[in-house]
Every structure is written in structure tokens, then in C-alpha cells.
Amino acid sequence: MVRFEGSYVALVTPFKQGEVNEERLRELVEFQIANGTDGIVPCGTTGESATLSFQEHCRVIEVVVDAVAGRVPVLAGAGSNSTREAIELLDHAAEAGADGALVITPYYNKPTQEGLYQHFSELNRNTKLPIVMYNVPGRTSVNMLPDTVARL
């Protein structure tokens, strides 16, 4: 089990002519590692995860895991407003070799606290990856309260 500590950088997803620019993505990974980051986060909200296609999302994680080559942990963004899609993203992150997953609260749907509990519980039941719950009400319009976090 990886111990997640220190400073993790959320990468932007570079594009060129409408496609993920894999060369620049690898350069970003190298730059961050050379400058002392403790871990890399591909496909977080900084990496435009909500606007990437499923295939682009998966490919970004694959490229980052490959470029990191075990030098620092990879905490792959695997959140969605769809529980089913989040499970698929978790499955892919695990298969790609990520060390853990960053999972945002479901955006747009505005679930209740019970809905958040059920969402994260289902994700946990369906992955062996450690999950870091990401609560960012300004982006999702829902705030996961401390009691819900404690319950989870």
C-alpha cells in the first residue's frame, strides 16, 4: 500500500490540434519529478477531466503511469457524476498501474449526503485502489459534510 503524503501536482492535459499531446504530457511529468513533486495527479479537475472523452481520460492515465515509471505515486482522477462510469474509470486506473484514485463528488446531480455515501461506498466495494475523496463544492454544487466523510 502506497502512503500518500507530501505535495502532489495536478497536471493540466496538454492538447495539440484537438488531440492529447502525449509528448508534452510526458515532458510535464519529467518537469514535475525533476522539481521534487511527491506525486502526480492526472485527470483531476485541473486536467479538464469533465471535458475529456472516456478514451482520452484513459489514455492520459496510461501515458502518465508509463512516464512516471514508479518514481513517484500516481493518483489517477477517476471521478464522474455517474457511479457506473466512475467504477469503469477506477478499473482502468488500476489496470494502468495507478497507485490510487482521486474521486470528486458527483457534479451536476447534486446528491444528498446519503447519495454521496452510497456513491462512495459503491466505488469502494468495486476497487482495490485507495480512494482519496475530493470535495470541491465550487465545481460540483454539492458539499460532502464531515459526518458523511466520517461515516465512509
N, C-alpha and C positions, 0 to 999 in steps of 0.2 A: 504494500500500500504506500503510495506516494504521500509525503507530508507536504501539504500546500502551505507555504509560508513565504514571506518576502513580498517583493513588488513584481506583479505580473502586468505585462503590457498587452492591451487590447489592440490588435493590428487593424489598420484600415485594409480594405480589399482593393488593390490597385487594378484598374481596367485600362485597356488599350483597344480602341476601335470596337467597343461594345463587348469585349471578352475579358475574362480574368487574365491579368498579365502575370503569369506564373514566374517569369524571370524576376520581375520587380518584387513579387511576393517573397521569393527566396532571398533577395537582397535585403528586404526589410527584416526577415528573420535573422540574417547574419549580422546586420547592424545592431539589432536589439541584444543579441547574445554577446557580441563584442563589447557592448557598452554596459554589461552587467545585469541585465534583467534576470529575475529569478524564475520566470516562466512566461509562456506565450499563450495568448487567447485569440484564436482565430474565430471568426463568425460570431463575435459578440455584437452588441448593438452599434459599436463604433465601426465594425466591419460590414455594416449595411446588411446584416443577416435577414432582416424582414423584406428586403428587396432582391435578394439573391434567389435564383431558381434552386430547386432541390438539388439538381445536378451540380450547379456552381458551388453551392454550400458544401456538398460532399467533397468536391474536388479541392476546394480551398483547404479543408481539414487534411486531406491526403497529402497535399503539397507541403503544408506546414509540418506535419508529423515527419515526413521524409527529410525536410530541410533541417529540422531540429536534431534529428538523428540521436535522440536520447540525451542530449546535453543539458536540457532543462525540461521540466514538465510542460505538457501541453494540456490546457484546459479548454476543450472544444465547446464553442457555443452550440447548444442543442435544444434551444427553446422554440416554442411555437404556441400559437393560441389553440392549436389542435393537439389534444393529448396523443392521438394516434401518430400524427406527424412527428411530435417530439420523441416518441418511442423509436420511430424509424431513424431519426437523427442520432439518438443515443446508440442504437445498434450500429450505425455506420461509424460513429466516433470510436466505439470500442473495436470494431473490425479494423479501422485505420490505424489503431495503436495509440489513441489519445489516453492520457493518464487520468482524466476526469472530465466532467462536463459542467459548463456554466448554463443554468437554465433560468430564463427570465419568467416572471409571472405571465400568464396568458394575456396578451394585449388584445384590445378591441372588445373582447367578450365581457369584460368587467365582472368576473366571477365573484361570488360571495366568499367569505372566509372558508366556509365548508367546501365550496367548489375548489378553492386553492388547495385545501387539504387533500381532497380526492385526487386532483390533478397530480400533485407531487407524490402522493402515496402510490398512485398507479405507475408513475415513472420509476420510482424506487423499486417497485416489485418487478419491473421489466428490464433492469440493467444491473450489471455488476460494477459499473463505473461509480465512483464517488460523485455526488451531485453537489454543486455549490448553487444555492438558491439566490437568484438575483432579483432584488426588489427595487424597481425604479419607477415609482408612480407617475413621474412626469412623462414617461414614454408609454406607459401601459394603461393609465387611468384607473389603476387598482393598487391598493396598498396592502401588502401582506403584513398583518399585525403581529407583534411579538408573541401573543398567545398561540397563534397559528404556527409560527416557527417552532415554539416550544413543543407543541403537540406533535409536529412532524419529527 
